[in-house]
Amino acid sequence: MSEVAGETKQILEALAQCATPCGNKDIAEATGIDKKVVSKEITALKKKGLVDSPVRCKYGITAEGKSVLG
């Protein structure tokens, strides 16, 4: 998978910093990105397999997600 950039990269980096699964609000606060944008990006990242949802409405970065961060 190609390199990620912009808001997508910020969201993946924020998830990588979370010790436990994070909600959209936590990610929005950590990145300064609007919550609606975070929600849309999370949905796209889940479809790509870079983010999973181990708990309802909470998200974590997958091994594949970590690999695209480098």
N, C-alpha and C positions, 0 to 999 in steps of 0.2 A: 504494500500500500504506500502511496505517496506521502510526502511530508505534509503535516497539517499546519495551518497558519491562522492568524487572527484570533477571533473569538473562540473558535473551535479549540485551538491550542491552549488558550487561557483556561477554558473549562476543563480540558483533560489534565492540565497541570494542577488545577485546584482539586480535582478528584484524586490525583496522585498524592496530594498532601493530606487528604482526609484519612484518619486512622480507622474510622468506621464509615459505613455508607452515609452520604450526604444528601440533603434535600435541595430542591431548586433554590430555595431562599438562602441556604448556606452558601451555595455556589455563587449566587448573584452578589451576596455581600462580600465574598472573598475576591471576586473578580471586578466588581463595579459594573457588570453587564446587567441590563434590564432582565427581570425575572421571566418575562414572556420570551425574550430571545434565548435565554438559558433553556427554557422548556423546549423550544423548537429545536435547538442544537442537540439537546439530550436525546430527543426522539430520533434525529438523524444518526447520531452516534450509536444508539442502540441497534438500529438497522444495519449499521456497518460492523457491529460486533466489537466496538471499542469500549462500550459501556454496558454494564448489566444492572439489573435491579433486584438485588438479593432480598430487599424488604420493600413492601409497597410504598411508592413515592420517595424512595431513597435510592441513590445510585452510587455505583463504584466503578472504577476503571478496571478493565480486563487486562490480561497479559498482553494481548494484541494492542490494546490501547497504549500500554506502557511502551511497547516496542516502537510505535510510530512517533513517540516523543523523543526517542533516541536515548 
